[in-house]
Every structure is written in C-alpha cells, then in structure tokens.
C-alpha cells in the first residue's frame, strides 16, 4: 500500500501497489522492481519472491531455511589464518557459500592471481587441491571469491587463508667413511636441508653417543638459506677412534640419520698359538689364531721351526712354509721330522702394512717311531698251494725290532686279509693254503716294540712283489648239452673249467656206445678255438653214428701238469630216415577194378628207428584209351599204423573213369622214407554221363509251309564219367486227344525209363505210330552241335562199332549204323530228348548212357494247300485207328507174358536186354474200361493248343483216339 502527501491532499494505495505516473495513480510494480515509482531493483535470487513494496525476498519451498537475498551473500573457508602444510603432503582447501549454487559464481586466487575460471559450486562448496608442493612456489595467500547478482545489485565476497609450505629435514651431503692409518687426521662433512632449518648433530658408536668439540674433535657449522652444513674433524687417529659414526638432521618435521665408518689400519698383532703337538714320530701339528688383523686382510703367515737331539744345541730357525691368509684360524702339519727329537716353532702373519711380531711355541719332543720297511723281497713257488717269501731287514729300526708280518692277497683284490707273522726276526716265511696256479700280491712289514705303551709299531709296507703258485688239478668242465642233431650225429657243448688251475693245453673227448660198452671215438684237441665271450660254449659234433643208439660222452681238461676228472653225459641219436617199403602190390585177391583197392607191402630193409606209421600216397588221373592222363586231378594219402602191412580203401566214393597211382612210404619219429619204388594202379569204371536238367528247346517257331522239320537247341553232357562217344536225338510222335485236340503227354517222366535203347526204333518203323520213339540224328561226341534240325531228310551216324550191352540193358545195336532223319508229319504233336553214350574201357561191348528231360511237346503246322497230304493223313489215320482197335486184344493177352519174361531176364542178367514191347507205363486204354496203347508218357497230361479246352478227369486217365 502506498500513500502521498501533497499540501492538504492525501491518498492511500491498495496493497501491492505504488504510486506511479504524473497523475499519482496507484499501480502494481512489475518485473524485478519495487518502491515508489517502482524505481528500485530487487536483490532476490532466481525463483525467490520479491515484495514490490519494500523489496523483501521470500524463499520458495525448496529453499526453506536458506538465504534468498543476494545482498546477504557470504563465504567461509575451512582453514583460517596461517595454514601450515608439509611438502610431502597435498594442499586441500574448501570454501562454502550460503546462497543456492545457480545464483553464484566462485573462483580461487593465489596472491591475487586467478587460479581457475569462475564456476558454479556444487551444494554451495568449491574445493582446491595442489600436489607436489614447493615451499617457494606454493606458499602464499589463497582466496575464495564468490559473486552474485548483476548490475547495481552485483555482490562479491572474499575469504582468504595464508598457506605456509614446510619441508621435512633431509641430509643433502652424506658423510663418507674412510680408512686411515695410525696418526692420520679424519674429516667428515654433513649437510641438512629443510624448512624450518634443521639442526645437525654428530654421534659415535653403535649406541649413538652425542659428540662435542674438544681437544681431539672439532665440529663447525655453516648456514645457507634452508641448508645447514657441518664438519667433524678427528685429529691423529688411534685404534680406539675406529668404528661407526652418524650425522643426524632434525627440524621438527622428521629426523633423518646417515651412518659412516672410520677404519684405522695397522699391522697385525702377534698371533696366539693354540696347538703344538707331536702326532707321530715324524709329524707335529701346529695351530694358531689371529688376535687382531689390523683391519686388513691377512695375506700370509710364515712358519719356522728349530730342533735339537739329545744333549745337542738347538739348530738355527728353519723356514718351513708360508700359509696363505684368509680366516682367523690356521693349522699346519710339520712333517718329515725325526723321531725322539725336541722341536719348537714360531709364527708371524702379514697384511699390506707389514708383519706382526713372531709368536714362539713351547718345546715338544717327537715319540719313538716304527722301523723302516723291509727291502729286497723275493718270492718262490714251492707247490700249487705254497709260496716261500724272503726279505732283507730294515736299515733304520727306530726302536727294538720284534717280528715281521707278511701280507698277501689275490691279484686285483683291494684289501689284504689276515697276515702271517714270523716268530722272531727271521727274514723268511712260507705261505700255505693257497689256490693253485694263482697270482698273489705280497708285501712285508717290520714290527717294533714300544717300551712305554702296549701298542706295536709297524713299519710301512715293503715294495709289492707278485708271484704265482704252481699248476694244480683243473676243475671239471661243465657239459651244457649233449643232444642228437640227426640220426647219425650228436652234438656236445661244454663250458671250460671255471678253475683251470693252470694253463690248459688240451681237451680229451671220448665217446662210448652204451649198448655194447665199446669206445668208438677218442679225440685230443689242442687247437679248439676259444669262445668269443663267456656266454659262448665249446662244441663238437660226433658223426657217422648209428641211428637210435645211446652213447656216453666223457670230457676232461688238462694243463701242463694235471688233467681233471671226466665230465660225463649220455644222449641217443634220433630216429633216422628209413629205407623204402618193399614189395608193394595189390593183394587179397583184388585187381585194379575190384570194388576195394587192397595194397600190401613189406617193412623197410633198414628201419633206422622205430617205424611209427605208413603213408599210402596217391594221385588220381583221368583214364584214357591207352592208359591215363598224366595231369593230376587230386593228390592225397591214407595212414596205416606201424604194425600194418596192408591197407584197403573202398572205391564207392571214388570218381568214375579214374586211375589212382599208389605208392607207400614208411615213417619213424624223425623222418619219412622215400616213396616205394613200386607203384600200383587202382581204377574205377566209366559211368553214364551225369543227367542234364535242361530239356532241348525250339530254336524258331514253325511257319505254315514248314511242316516237315524243326530246329532244336541241345545241351551237351558232362564228360566227368568218361568222354561222350555218341549223341542221339530221339523223337516221339505224341497221340492227340480227339476231343480237345491237345497232346496226350507227361514230359516230367524219365526218358531212360520210358524209352530205353532197346525200345527206340528207326524212322521207317516209327513214322505214323504215336508213342514209338525213333533215332532221328546221331552225332559223334567230339562233333557235338549246339543246334540240329529234326526232319531234314539226311542220314547220320557215330561211325562206332559198339555192338553190345549198355548200363541200362541196351540191345546189340546200340548207336551203331546209320539213321535216317525223316520229315515230320504235318499237324502232329511231337517231343524229343537227347541221349549221350560213354564206352566202357574194361568190358567190351559195354556202354553207359543217360538222357536229357523230354522237350516240351510241339505241333507241326498244317499244309492247307496240299490235297494229297490231307488224303495221305486221312488214310494213315484210318489205318492207325483200325490197327489200334485190332491191337487192343493182342496187347491185353500178351502183357502178362511179356512182363514175366522181362522180369526173368532182369533177375538173371543185370545188363539184360529189354524186349521190343513198349513199357507198360507208356500206354492207357482206348476206353475207360480197356487199356490204350498210349500209356506212360502219353497219359495223365494233355498238351493243348487252346488253354480253354480242358479234358475231363476221365480223359486224363483214358484218352480215346477216334477216327
């Protein structure tokens, strides 16, 4: 609220308003102004509220309890007045301001110069840190300056502190220790630096006794700035001045100290003798220690001695040796002295300044000594166990001689055993109980009596002499092995005698036949080669011995004087190779073609051992017309025990058409003999070729006009049972079922059963007759053709003259002569098979045969253009039908008679001929009640041209041929 007094008029303004303008109106101040006419500026900080009437500042909530008026600004320092800090630490100053930071700019000054740019403090605080302080550079006035506001309202306040950097005391010049000789002056310098200036003191000894100036010691000081220097002088040094010293600096901020030494150098003091003792009659041990080395290294010590013998004057001092320095204790062995003699010694030591005075030892007398060793020792061998030793007495006895000891050992051994001692002072001794022909080392000593002690005084050894005993009986050799090498050789191996007891010059070997007790070999060997090493044996081979005979070997070894006892062993020669078995032959009534192969032989003339078994060896070959093929098909053997003289093998498992060449060998435990000189033969007969399982097959289909022939592919037969001599192509006309038009034929039957050779006819006899087989083609075995033509109208033959029986009872005309391969009938069913023949080598007019399966039935094509052919066919059919009907009764009447005859012939002759009548199995009846002429292969199956035409069950059993 404002008011105005003017003359008699007055006016009061509302709160927060002031007079303004010429019209004295009440107006509220704006911006950062207050007072009459809003002419004054507020000094409030940012965000504080300014009273526009009186300019008072009101803090906002976040500045509660803080000053908001810049005119009230103030700063304070944590350090006040003069602040002492050492150069070894860091300077850290802190300044605090009472205004919020955003309205204040603060800086640091040093002696009026800004150190850093103005900055806004954090939380009213600003710090200053300085490191590596220097008393000259960093001592001065540090001020904290704070500024707030702008223009006429700008406010600046300052707080300051005086910093004085102090330096701890240090020794800048360190005194150096010195080595001085007696009476020299010593001078040491020491300087201390610090802020404050330090004090310097001198101390002596390890206890650090404070030193002060006097008649012998002078201490001076000199101060320059913050440095204080001092000089310590010690005049005319003596041994007691030597030792440890120190210089100490102290300025209240630390105490430092430097040590140094004063060494006073002198010649050594006389030594102290600690030992002078006669250890032996010829040696005195001298020991001494240093008392004071003069603070220098002892370079050496000099030892001298003198002596006197009984009732004689002392000799002059005799230099003995110079001992190298190093250490404080010394020991010298004075050797080469004379027994029973008085000695004394003296010692002086030297450093680089000179020798000490001599120190003399007490007098010592050496004791009685042992005598000198005997001399001129000689040795002679008395026997293979004794040596005689002789010697000369010692020249110097050094006492009363009592006896001698003789020491001996094997050459090469290290130590002696218990010596032999003489009784008295004789100068010879016999050593016994020695090994024969053995070298010994011998030495002799002399013994004195010690009058004052119980110990005996023994001289040193005499010069070693060496001798060998005479030769003795060698120990036996060691037989390592005595074995047979063969039926006529024995090998003996032995190791030489381990103790030959001399120079061995020969071995004696004797061999006895233990069966007859006779010596058969006696050998003396003087030039056997020595084994290469100790692991190799001597060996000798006895030859030309009897097989399987026991022998005894005896071996001894001899030197120039004696031979050892015999070492013996026994061995038996091995079984030898027997001679061939004798008189090998076929026996027991057998011949080469018997069912069994029976071989006999006689024992070898020279068995050369026990016959353990016999080996019957064989090779098998193919038989040929003139013998056998040399090529071997198989080799093998059979075994027979030792007491057998024959062997029998069944031929059941032997291949046909084979010849076995057989020989015999004998065997002992060691070897087998050569094969017998005689060889025998066992043979097997030829047999029918193995059956082939593949039937002949068509080569091409028949064309309409090709009605008279057919090409057929054949399969050849194996010749394992003998070479094929002839092939036959046998053709059968098959009856046709008149109802179905199919062939009445079972191709699974055996052709050899249905059509044995005796029932096969020629073409002229079989054409137009169903069920009768005929030979259409004959081919020699060596001219086998893969494809043949049935019905080509040609003749063929095998050119053979085999008129005789065959394995299955072939007739007398088996594959002999020519055959005609006539044309096939049109529109007719046929089948065929192949038959192969093998000639028997052992029986004249005997052949073997086997056949292929039936070829699948085939039908020749019709000839539609030939009326003559049709007429002929019709006539043939009528004739055949009439013949079949007329034959029914004849077949039925003769069947039993024919079968009875055939049975009788088979029982009487295994190779009987079959009758010309067909086998019963080939035919069936023409009606259901009457048997047909087309039985066997022509029953049971119809080979149809049309699969849809099926015969009835009755037709399968009885197929009727209708005209």
Order of alpha helices (4+ residues) and beta strands (2+ residues): beta-beta-beta-beta-beta-beta-beta-beta-beta-beta-beta-beta-beta-beta-alpha-beta-beta-beta-beta-beta-beta-beta-beta-beta-beta-beta-beta-beta-beta-beta-beta-beta-beta-beta-beta-beta-beta-beta-beta-beta-beta-beta-beta-beta-beta-beta-beta-beta-beta-beta-beta-beta-beta-beta-beta-beta-beta-beta-beta-beta-beta-alpha-alpha-beta-beta-beta-beta-beta-beta-beta-beta-alpha-beta-alpha
